[in-house]
């Protein structure tokens, strides 16, 4: 057996000391996971022993060791000089004839007389371990063909063990420089230059939420996604649905994919970046069934390693085949087991200068330092906010000084995102224009507390921050639940003590993610030409059937919340806009009547069976059907708002049944809001046709007391603690209990007033739902109320 090379098929994950983490993982997958249908390109690895023989034969040990002992390990003031000297020594080394022959024999066995291209990647014996894994410390080379080019690429990988960033990495992680060896993986190239490629995390990379798989994708070779040179397409898949063998793709978002890396035609460099076509930018780089395949493979890989994984994949544009090309342990969330969270609240706010994808959840203020290359490292000071087009692995020492990072390009799997997480700071990536909008020396505030989007504000804004030990919070008999609107906060909020979502407001998703009136989509083809119709055409350009746009966007956004809290209940309230609010949606005015008092007008249940809106309600129902029946998120329950009579409730349920949502089918439960005095007075009748109640305390208070809660003149009379309101609450809770139906309350009062929480607990309320910022205070009040009830 050769001392210098070993085939991937003969490598196992236990061979890290021989071939490094990267190659050990590739060999493990090829041997253990290929039989399970996962495709991994074949290849071979040069051994760590070969590297040591190279050093020994070129008498480099003592020279390198002596040079590295001169390194200023505290301030790294001479890092550049030491690194350059070490790389020069390595570059002057030569392979022995025996070593060359072994490398080339392995290459010929791999190519089998074909003309093939290979990827040549470094795999250090101290790299890609669960406890220490900075991505991109050593060099890799793509589209290498020919024997001389292969030997040169292997040699350059050897040299890269002494990159400045790699030397610093070993200092930071306590590795002895001369005890680290380098293996080189030589792997058949997948023709993703004419296909697509990307990165997968087997958990949500932002929050560590474990029930989803996050996939990114862009046209061309995967380096652009890894480096953050493009804003990629994004996909989320739901693991329990993978287990069940049903549709697991729950959410997708198209990225700009501005460039793609392809094989170069001639020239010194084997690859080149070119602009993508308009058609490529305007289409997803993965088909839904391909997302399902990659998600299934990633789940198998995670289960095999029993660890969250960071995976690279590629699609061959010639054959259409998908391949896994790398897998390593995810090292940020995989090592965390903390039960404390930091809560940030922005106390002052202005319009953002720019925004992008949020990485992390924090706020920081500092001086802008625009960085274009390592030549700018001297101007970066501790506490700066580094602003760049993209970041580079060479910048790691520079990035350590930053309190936040902002980039024009990149997604959540880019280098900037990974480094930010490793360093425990937050970032905003993919802004598109940060280097144009921001100036050197400008003071800005970077906020990543607003869900999916990260915001850049001018000046230093005020904020508060508090550390909360959520692990110390006692469980309660009365279920604390969330009132939610923004799906992109759901993964993070799922870690808080909760029993699910008592009220998910559909309106937020319609107004923010969809923006178009559903009836304008239903009637798009017959709408007269107008600015609204042109706006709808632009927004829905990828959807020949405009109705599908509404259904897809709504189902995907709702699915993110349902997945976040699965298998806990997520109660989704069907749309409850008033007519004046519906009219504000694009294309909405022709479909909405003008009303004197929209609060008491054509809203809630009355719309659902009315011909003016019935087909729009049908789109809502279809989205719900997909979430429950196709995605398998059967923890979703539906709720009907503003249902004035029992007869109206029956009409709504019959209408829903006509659209494929039948109460009791696939365990579907339908609740009714108790927010009108008639809901309380006729509670027994409502209990016969619905599965439960959710008290809307705001509407019930205003309609019981005859107060417009939006009127400043009578605002001081609005009081949930009023005896008339409490009598209503007591009555509906009692009736629900007698009928054996669940009943909860959604509102601010139980968190604001301990006595109100006490009243609800004493009357046997099943659950209380709070806005996220009031949840912990609400739980505190529930605990106090339950303790008082015992004494």
C-alpha positions in Angstrom: 0.0 0.0 0.0 1.2 3.5 -0.9 2.5 5.7 1.9 1.5 8.7 -0.2 -2.1 8.2 -1.4 -5.3 6.4 -0.3 -8.5 6.0 -2.3 -11.7 7.6 -0.8 -13.4 4.2 -0.7 -10.8 3.0 1.8 -11.1 6.1 4.1 -13.3 6.4 7.2 -14.1 9.3 9.5 -11.7 7.7 12.0 -8.8 8.4 9.6 -8.6 12.2 10.4 -5.0 11.8 11.6 -4.1 10.3 8.2 -6.2 12.4 5.7 -7.7 15.3 7.7 -11.3 16.0 8.5 -12.5 17.0 5.0 -11.2 13.9 3.3 -12.1 11.6 6.3 -15.7 12.8 5.9 -15.7 12.2 2.1 -14.4 8.7 2.5 -16.9 7.9 5.2 -19.8 9.1 3.1 -18.6 7.3 0.0 -18.4 4.0 1.9 -21.3 4.3 4.3 -23.8 6.6 2.6 -23.5 5.7 -1.1 -25.4 2.5 -0.5 -28.2 4.7 0.8 -28.5 6.5 -2.5 -26.3 9.5 -1.8 -24.0 10.4 -4.6 -20.4 11.5 -3.8 -17.8 12.0 -6.6 -14.9 9.6 -6.3 -11.3 10.5 -5.6 -8.3 10.0 -3.6 -6.3 11.7 -0.8 -2.7 12.3 -0.3 -1.7 11.3 3.2 -0.4 13.3 6.1 2.6 11.1 6.0 3.3 12.2 2.5 3.3 15.8 3.7 5.7 14.9 6.5 8.0 13.1 4.1 8.0 16.1 1.8 9.1 18.3 4.8 11.7 15.7 5.8 13.2 15.2 2.3 13.4 18.9 1.7 14.9 19.5 5.2 12.2 22.0 6.1 11.2 21.0 9.6 14.0 22.9 11.4 13.8 25.9 9.1 10.0 26.3 9.4 10.1 25.6 13.2 12.8 28.2 13.7 11.0 30.8 11.6 7.6 30.2 13.4 9.3 30.6 16.8 10.1 34.2 15.8 6.3 34.9 15.5 4.9 37.6 17.8 2.0 35.4 19.1 0.5 38.2 21.2 0.1 41.1 18.7 1.0 39.2 15.5 3.0 42.2 14.5 5.3 40.2 12.2 2.7 37.7 10.9 3.0 38.9 7.3 6.7 38.6 7.3 6.8 35.2 9.0 4.1 33.8 6.7 5.9 35.0 3.6 9.1 33.4 4.7 7.4 30.0 5.4 5.6 30.0 2.1 8.8 30.7 0.3 10.5 27.8 2.0 7.6 25.5 1.1 7.5 26.7 -2.5 11.2 25.9 -3.0 10.6 22.3 -1.9 10.2 19.6 -4.5 8.4 16.2 -4.7 10.6 13.1 -4.9 10.2 11.0 -8.0 8.6 8.3 -5.9 6.0 10.7 -4.5 5.2 12.1 -8.0 4.7 8.6 -9.3 2.3 7.7 -6.5 0.3 10.9 -6.9 0.0 10.4 -10.7 -0.8 6.6 -10.5 -3.7 7.5 -8.2 -4.8 10.2 -10.7 -4.6 7.8 -13.6 -6.7 5.2 -11.7 -9.3 7.8 -11.1 -9.4 9.1 -14.6 -9.3 5.7 -16.3 -7.7 7.2 -19.4 -10.5 9.8 -19.7 -9.7 13.5 -19.8 -11.2 14.6 -16.5 -11.1 17.8 -14.4 -10.6 17.5 -10.7 -11.0 19.6 -7.6 -7.9 19.8 -5.5 -8.7 20.7 -1.9 -6.6 21.0 1.3 -7.6 18.9 4.3 -5.5 19.7 7.4 -5.3 17.1 10.2 -6.5 19.8 12.7 -9.2 21.1 10.4 -13.0 20.5 10.3 -13.1 19.1 13.8 -16.3 19.6 15.8 -14.5 21.9 18.3 -12.4 24.0 15.8 -13.4 24.6 12.2 -12.8 28.0 10.5 -13.8 27.5 6.9 -11.4 28.4 4.1 -8.1 28.5 6.0 -6.2 26.6 3.3 -6.4 26.8 -0.5 -8.4 24.8 -2.9 -8.2 24.7 -6.7 -11.0 23.9 -9.2 -11.0 22.6 -12.8 -7.5 21.1 -12.6 -6.6 18.8 -15.5 -3.4 17.3 -16.7 -0.6 15.7 -14.6 1.7 18.6 -14.3 -1.2 20.9 -13.2 -2.3 18.3 -10.7 1.2 18.2 -9.1 1.4 22.0 -9.1 -2.0 22.2 -7.3 -1.0 19.7 -4.7 2.2 21.6 -4.0 0.2 24.9 -3.7 -2.1 23.2 -1.2 1.0 22.3 0.8 2.2 25.9 0.7 -1.2 27.1 1.9 -0.7 25.5 5.3 1.4 28.6 6.0 -1.1 31.2 4.8 -1.2 34.1 7.2 -4.8 33.2 8.2 -3.9 29.6 8.7 -0.9 30.5 11.0 -3.2 32.8 13.0 -5.9 30.1 13.2 -3.5 27.7 14.8 -2.3 30.3 17.3 -5.9 31.1 18.2 -6.8 27.4 18.6 -3.7 26.3 20.4 -2.3 24.0 17.7 1.4 23.4 17.5 2.4 24.5 13.9 4.7 21.6 13.3 2.2 19.0 14.6 -0.3 19.9 11.9 0.0 18.1 8.6 -1.8 18.6 5.3 -3.6 16.0 3.3 -4.9 16.9 -0.2 -8.2 15.6 -1.6 -8.3 15.1 -5.3 -11.9 14.6 -6.4 -13.7 14.3 -9.8 -15.2 17.7 -10.7 -19.0 17.9 -11.0 -19.9 20.0 -14.0 -21.8 22.5 -11.9 -20.2 25.2 -14.0 -23.0 24.6 -16.4 -25.3 23.5 -13.6 -25.7 24.8 -10.0 -24.2 24.4 -6.6 -24.5 25.6 -3.0 -24.3 25.0 0.7 -26.6 23.2 3.1 -27.0 23.4 6.8 -28.9 20.6 8.5 -30.2 23.1 11.0 -31.2 26.7 10.7 -27.8 28.5 10.7 -29.2 31.6 12.4 -30.9 30.1 15.4 -29.8 26.5 15.6 -33.5 25.4 15.2 -33.2 21.7 14.5 -36.4 20.8 12.7 -35.4 22.3 9.3 -32.8 21.9 6.7 -31.5 25.1 5.0 -30.4 24.9 1.4 -28.7 27.7 -0.7 -28.2 27.5 -4.4 -26.8 29.5 -7.3 -25.8 28.9 -10.9 -22.2 27.7 -11.6 -19.5 26.4 -9.3 -20.2 26.5 -5.6 -17.3 28.8 -4.6 -19.5 31.9 -5.2 -22.0 30.8 -2.6 -19.2 29.8 -0.1 -17.4 33.1 -0.6 -20.6 35.2 -0.5 -20.0 36.6 -4.0 -23.7 36.1 -4.9 -27.1 36.4 -3.2 -28.3 32.8 -3.6 -31.7 31.1 -3.8 -32.8 29.9 -0.4 -34.9 26.9 0.6 -36.2 25.4 3.9 -37.2 21.7 4.2 -39.0 20.3 7.2 -37.4 17.2 8.8 -40.6 15.4 10.2 -42.0 15.5 6.6 -38.8 14.0 5.3 -39.4 11.2 7.8 -43.0 10.7 6.6 -41.9 10.7 2.9 -44.2 13.6 2.1 -43.4 17.1 0.7 -40.8 18.7 2.9 -40.1 21.9 1.0 -41.9 24.5 3.1 -40.4 27.8 2.0 -38.3 29.2 -0.9 -36.9 32.6 -1.8 -35.3 33.6 -5.1 -31.9 35.3 -4.9 -30.4 37.7 -7.4 -27.6 35.2 -8.4 -25.7 38.1 -10.1 -22.7 36.0 -11.3 -21.7 32.4 -11.9 -18.3 30.8 -11.7 -17.5 28.7 -14.8 -14.5 26.9 -16.4 -12.3 29.5 -18.1 -11.4 29.1 -21.7 -7.7 29.3 -21.7 -5.8 31.9 -19.7 -3.8 31.4 -16.5 -6.8 30.8 -14.2 -8.9 27.6 -14.6 -12.1 29.3 -13.5 -13.8 32.7 -14.2 -16.7 34.7 -12.9 -19.3 35.9 -15.5 -22.6 37.7 -15.3 -25.7 35.5 -15.3 -28.4 36.0 -17.9 -31.7 37.7 -17.1 -33.4 34.3 -17.4 -31.0 32.8 -14.9 -31.5 35.6 -12.4 -35.3 35.3 -12.7 -35.5 31.5 -12.2 -34.7 29.1 -9.3 -31.4 27.2 -9.7 -33.0 24.1 -8.2 -36.3 22.4 -9.0 -38.6 21.5 -6.1 -37.9 17.7 -6.5 -34.1 18.4 -6.4 -34.6 20.3 -3.1 -36.4 17.3 -1.8 -33.5 15.0 -2.8 -30.9 17.2 -1.2 -32.9 17.6 1.9 -33.4 13.9 2.2 -29.6 13.3 1.7 -28.7 16.0 4.2 -31.0 14.4 6.8 -29.4 11.0 6.3 -25.9 12.6 6.6 -26.9 14.3 9.8 -28.3 11.1 11.3 -25.2 9.2 10.3 -22.9 11.6 12.0 -25.3 12.4 14.9 -24.3 16.0 14.5 -25.6 19.1 12.8 -23.7 19.3 9.4 -22.4 21.9 7.0 -22.6 20.4 3.5 -21.6 21.4 0.0 -23.4 20.1 -3.0 -23.3 20.4 -6.8 -25.5 19.6 -9.7 -23.9 18.3 -13.0 -25.3 20.4 -15.8 -24.5 17.7 -18.4 -26.2 14.7 -16.7 -28.6 16.6 -14.3 -27.2 14.5 -11.4 -26.9 15.8 -7.9 -23.8 15.2 -5.7 -22.6 15.9 -2.2 -19.0 17.2 -2.5 -18.2 18.0 1.2 -19.6 17.6 4.7 -18.3 18.8 8.0 -19.7 19.4 11.4 -21.6 22.7 12.0 -19.5 24.4 14.7 -21.6 27.3 16.0 -24.9 25.9 17.2 -23.6 22.3 17.4 -21.5 23.2 20.4 -24.1 25.3 22.2 -26.4 24.2 25.0 -27.1 27.5 26.8 -30.4 28.4 28.2 -30.0 32.1 28.3 -31.1 34.6 25.7 -30.3 38.2 25.1 -33.2 40.5 24.4 -32.7 43.7 22.5 -35.2 46.5 22.2 -34.6 49.5 19.9 -35.7 52.6 21.8 -35.4 55.1 19.0 -35.9 54.5 15.3 -35.5 56.3 11.9 -35.8 55.2 8.3 -33.0 52.7 7.5 -30.3 53.8 5.1 -30.2 50.3 3.6 -31.1 46.8 4.6 -30.2 43.1 3.8 -30.4 39.7 5.3 -30.0 39.5 9.1 -27.3 37.3 10.6 -27.6 37.0 14.3 -30.0 38.9 16.6 -28.3 41.9 18.2 -27.8 45.7 17.8 -24.4 47.5 17.6 -23.3 51.0 16.8 -19.9 52.0 15.5 -17.7 53.7 12.9 -18.0 52.6 9.3 -14.7 51.2 7.9 -15.0 50.4 4.2 -12.6 47.6 3.3 -11.7 46.6 -0.2 -8.7 44.4 0.4 -6.0 43.5 3.0 -4.3 46.7 2.1 -7.1 48.4 4.2 -6.3 46.4 7.3 -4.3 49.2 8.9 -7.3 51.5 9.1 -9.6 49.0 10.9 -9.9 49.9 14.6 -11.4 47.9 17.4 -15.2 48.6 17.6 -15.5 49.4 13.9 -18.3 48.2 11.6 -16.6 46.6 8.6 -18.4 47.4 5.3 -17.4 45.5 2.2 -18.6 44.1 -1.2 -17.8 40.6 0.1 -15.3 39.3 2.8 -12.4 37.1 2.3 -10.8 34.3 4.5 -7.6 36.4 4.6 -9.5 39.0 6.5 -10.2 36.9 9.6 -7.7 38.8 11.9 -9.2 42.1 10.6 -12.8 41.0 11.2 -12.0 40.1 14.8 -11.8 43.9 15.5 -15.3 44.5 14.2 -18.6 44.8 16.3 -20.6 44.0 13.1 -20.1 43.3 9.4 -22.1 44.7 6.5 -21.7 43.4 2.9 -23.2 44.1 -0.5 -23.3 40.5 -1.6 -23.8 37.1 0.0 -26.3 35.0 1.8 -26.6 33.3 5.1 -24.0 30.6 4.1 -21.4 33.1 2.9 -18.0 33.6 4.5 -19.1 36.8 6.2 -22.1 35.1 7.7 -20.1 32.1 9.0 -17.3 34.2 10.4 -19.8 36.6 12.1 -21.4 33.6 13.9 -18.0 32.1 14.8 -17.0 35.5 16.3 -20.3 36.0 18.1 -21.2 39.2 16.3 -24.1 40.0 14.0 -24.0 41.0 10.3 -26.2 42.3 7.5 -25.4 40.6 4.2 -26.7 41.0 0.6 -27.6 44.7 1.0 -26.6 45.4 -2.6 -25.5 49.0 -2.0 -23.9 49.3 1.4 -20.5 50.5 0.1 -22.3 53.2 -1.9 -24.7 54.3 0.8 -22.2 54.4 3.7 -19.1 56.4 4.1 -15.8 55.9 5.9 -16.0 57.3 9.4 -19.8 57.5 9.5 -21.4 56.5 12.7 -24.2 53.9 12.1 -26.4 51.5 14.0 -26.8 47.9 12.7 -29.9 46.1 14.0 -30.7 42.5 13.4 -33.7 42.2 15.8 -36.5 42.6 13.2 -36.9 39.1 11.9 -35.5 38.2 8.5 -34.2 41.7 7.6 -31.2 43.5 9.0 -31.4 47.3 9.1 -28.7 49.9 8.9 -29.6 53.3 10.5 -27.7 56.6 10.5 -26.1 57.7 13.8 -26.1 56.0 17.1 -29.6 54.9 18.1 -30.6 54.1 21.7 -31.5 50.5 22.7 -31.8 48.3 25.7 -30.5 44.8 26.2 -31.2 42.2 28.9 -29.9 38.7 29.5 -32.7 36.2 30.4 -32.3 32.8 31.9 -35.2 31.0 30.2 -34.1 27.7 31.6 -35.1 28.9 35.1 -38.7 29.6 34.2 -41.2 27.2 35.8 -43.8 25.3 33.8 -47.4 26.4 34.3 -50.7 24.6 34.1 -52.2 27.5 32.1 -50.6 27.3 28.7 -48.5 30.4 27.7 -48.8 30.9 23.9 -47.6 33.4 21.4 -49.5 36.0 19.4 -47.4 36.2 16.2 -47.4 38.0 12.9 -43.9 37.8 11.5 -42.9 34.3 10.3 -39.2 35.1 10.4 -39.1 35.5 14.2 -40.7 32.1 14.7 -37.6 29.8 14.8 -35.9 32.0 17.4 -39.1 32.4 19.5 -39.6 28.7 19.6 -36.8 28.4 22.1 -38.7 30.5 24.6 -41.0 28.7 27.1 -44.3 28.3 25.3 -47.1 25.9 24.3 -47.4 27.1 20.7 -49.1 29.9 19.0 -52.6 30.9 20.1 -53.0 33.5 17.4 -51.1 33.8 14.1 -52.3 36.9 12.3 -52.6 36.2 8.6 -53.0 39.9 7.7 -49.3 40.7 8.3 -48.3 38.1 5.8 -50.9 39.3 3.2 -49.8 42.9 3.6 -46.0 42.3 3.8 -45.2 39.2 1.8 -48.1 39.2 -0.7 -49.2 42.9 -0.9 -51.9 42.2 -3.5 -55.7 42.0 -2.9 -56.7 38.3 -3.5 -59.7 39.3 -5.6 -57.4 41.3 -7.9 -55.5 38.0 -8.5 -58.7 36.0 -9.0 -59.9 38.6 -11.6 -56.5 39.6 -13.1 -57.4 38.7 -16.6 -60.5 40.8 -16.7 -59.1 43.8 -14.9 -58.7 47.0 -17.0 -55.2 48.3 -17.7 -54.0 50.4 -14.7 -51.0 51.2 -12.6 -52.2 48.5 -10.2 -52.5 45.9 -12.9 -49.0 46.7 -14.1 -47.7 46.4 -10.5 -49.4 43.1 -10.1 -47.9 41.9 -13.4 -44.4 42.8 -12.2 -44.7 41.2 -8.7 -46.2 38.0 -10.1 -44.1 37.7 -13.2 -43.1 34.1 -12.5 -46.8 33.0 -12.0 -48.9 32.6 -15.2 -51.8 31.7 -12.9 -51.9 34.8 -10.6 -53.9 32.9 -7.9 -51.1 30.5 -7.4 -48.9 33.4 -6.3 -51.2 34.1 -3.4 -51.6 30.5 -2.4 -47.8 29.8 -2.6 -46.7 32.8 -0.7 -49.3 32.4 2.0 -48.8 28.7 2.5 -45.0 29.0 2.7 -45.0 31.9 5.2 -47.5 30.1 7.4 -45.6 26.9 7.2 -42.5 28.5 8.6 -44.4 29.3 11.8 -46.1 25.9 11.9 -42.7 24.2 11.5 -41.1 26.3 14.2 -43.5 25.2 16.9 -44.4 21.6 15.6 -46.0 19.6 17.1 -47.4 22.3 19.4 -50.7 23.9 18.3 -50.5 26.9 15.9 -53.9 28.5 15.6 -54.1 30.6 12.4 -56.8 33.2 12.2 -58.3 33.5 8.7 -58.0 37.0 7.3 -59.5 39.8 9.4 -58.8 43.0 7.5 -61.5 45.7 7.5 -62.7 47.0 4.2 -60.6 50.2 4.4 -57.5 48.0 5.1 -58.3 45.6 2.2 -58.6 48.6 -0.1 -55.0 49.6 0.6 -53.7 46.4 -0.9 -52.6 46.6 -4.5 -55.7 46.3 -6.8 -58.0 46.4 -3.8 -60.1 49.5 -4.2 -62.5 48.1 -7.0 -63.3 45.1 -4.8 -64.1 46.9 -1.5 -67.2 48.9 -0.5 -66.8 52.2 1.2 -68.2 51.9 4.8 -68.9 54.5 7.4 -67.8 52.1 10.2 -65.5 49.4 8.8 -64.9 48.1 12.4 -68.5 46.9 12.5 -68.9 46.3 8.8 -68.0 43.7 6.1 -65.3 41.9 8.0 -64.4 38.4 9.2 -66.8 35.6 8.7 -69.3 37.6 6.8 -66.9 37.9 3.9 -66.0 34.3 3.5 -69.3 33.1 2.0 -70.2 36.4 0.3 -69.8 36.4 -3.5 -67.7 39.6 -3.2 -64.9 37.7 -1.5 -65.7 34.0 -1.5 -63.1 33.2 -4.2 -60.5 35.1 -2.2 -61.4 33.1 0.8 -61.0 30.0 -1.4 -57.3 31.0 -1.9 -56.8 31.2 1.8 -58.4 27.8 2.3 -56.2 26.3 -0.5 -53.1 27.6 1.3 -54.2 26.0 4.5 -55.0 22.7 2.8 -51.4 22.6 1.4 -49.8 23.4 4.7 -51.8 20.7 6.5 -52.4 18.0 3.9 -49.3 18.2 1.6 -46.6 19.5 4.0 -47.9 17.4 6.9 -48.1 20.3 9.4 -51.3 19.0 11.1 -50.5 21.0 14.2 -52.2 23.9 12.4 -55.7 24.8 13.6 -57.9 27.4 12.0 -59.9 30.2 13.6 -62.8 32.2 12.3 -62.9 35.9 13.4 -65.9 38.1 13.9 -68.5 35.4 13.5 -71.8 37.1 14.5 -74.2 34.2 14.6 -74.2 30.4 14.8 -75.9 30.3 11.4 -73.1 32.3 10.0 -70.6 29.9 11.5 -72.4 27.0 9.8 -72.2 28.8 6.4 -68.4 29.4 6.9 -67.8 25.8 7.7 -69.8 24.7 4.7 -67.8 27.1 2.5 -64.5 25.7 3.9 -65.6 22.2 3.2 -66.3 23.1 -0.4 -62.7 24.3 -0.6 -61.2 21.1 0.8 -61.1 22.0 4.5 -63.5 19.8 6.4 -63.6 19.9 10.2 -62.5 16.6 11.6 -60.8 15.5 8.4 -57.1 14.8 8.9 -57.7 15.9 12.5 -58.6 19.5 11.4 -59.9 21.6 14.3 -61.7 25.0 13.7 -62.0 27.5 16.5 -64.1 30.7 16.7 -63.0 34.0 18.1 -65.1 35.1 21.1 -65.0 38.8 20.5 -68.7 39.8 20.1 -71.3 39.7 22.9 -73.3 37.3 20.7 -70.4 34.8 20.9 -70.8 34.8 24.7 -74.6 34.8 24.8 -74.8 32.0 22.2 -71.6 30.2 23.3 -73.5 26.9 23.8 -74.6 27.0 20.1 -71.1 28.0 18.9 -69.6 25.2 21.0 -71.7 22.7 19.0 -70.2 23.5 15.7 -66.6 24.7 16.6 -63.8 22.9 18.4 -62.8 25.7 20.7 -62.9 29.4 21.5 -60.2 32.1 21.5 -61.3 35.3 23.3 -60.3 38.5 21.5 -60.3 40.7 24.6 -59.8 44.0 22.7 -62.9 43.7 20.5 -65.0 42.1 23.2 -64.1 45.0 25.5 -65.0 47.7 23.0 -68.2 46.0 21.9 -69.3 45.3 25.5 -68.7 48.8 26.6 -69.6 50.5 23.3 -66.2 52.1 23.0 -64.2 52.7 19.8 -60.8 51.8 21.0 -59.2 53.9 18.3 -60.9 57.1 19.6 -58.7 59.3 21.8 -61.8 60.9 23.4 -63.0 57.8 25.1 -59.7 55.9 25.4 -59.6 56.3 29.2 -62.9 54.3 29.5 -61.5 51.3 27.7 -60.8 48.7 30.5 -60.7 44.9 30.3 -61.1 44.9 34.1 -64.5 46.4 33.9 -67.1 44.2 35.6 -69.2 44.0 32.5 -66.3 42.6 30.5 -65.2 40.2 33.2 -68.8 39.0 33.5 -68.7 38.2 29.7 -65.3 36.4 30.1 -66.5 34.4 33.1 -69.7 33.3 31.2 -67.9 32.2 28.0 -65.2 30.3 29.9 -67.8 28.5 32.0 -69.9 27.5 28.9 -66.8 26.3 27.0 -65.8 24.2 30.0 -69.3 22.7 30.3 -69.2 21.8 26.6 -65.7 20.2 26.9 -64.2 22.7 24.5 -60.8 24.4 24.8 -60.8 28.2 25.5 -57.9 30.7 25.5 -57.5 34.4 25.5 -55.3 36.7 23.3 -54.5 40.1 24.6 -52.2 42.5 26.4 -54.0 42.8 29.7 -52.8 39.5 31.4 -49.2 40.7 31.0 -49.9 44.3 32.1 -52.2 43.5 35.0 -51.3 40.6 37.4 -54.9 40.8 38.8 -56.4 40.2 35.4 -54.2 37.1 34.9 -55.3 36.0 38.4 -59.0 36.4 37.3 -58.4 34.3 34.2 -56.5 31.5 36.0 -59.1 31.3 38.7 -61.8 30.9 36.1 -60.0 28.0 34.5 -58.8 29.5 31.2 -56.8 26.9 29.2 -54.3 29.2 27.6 -53.2 32.8 27.4 -51.5 34.2 24.3 -49.0 37.1 24.5 -47.1 39.3 22.1 -43.4 38.2 22.1 -42.3 41.2 24.0 -44.9 40.5 26.7 -44.5 36.7 27.0 -42.0 36.5 29.9 -43.9 39.0 32.0 -47.1 37.2 31.2 -45.7 33.9 32.3 -44.5 35.6 35.5 -48.1 36.7 36.2 -49.4 33.2 35.4 -47.0 31.6 37.9 -48.0 34.2 40.6 -51.7 33.6 39.9 -51.3 29.8 40.1 -49.4 30.0 43.3 -52.0 32.4 44.8 -54.8 30.0 43.7 -53.2 27.1 45.6 -52.8 29.1 48.9 
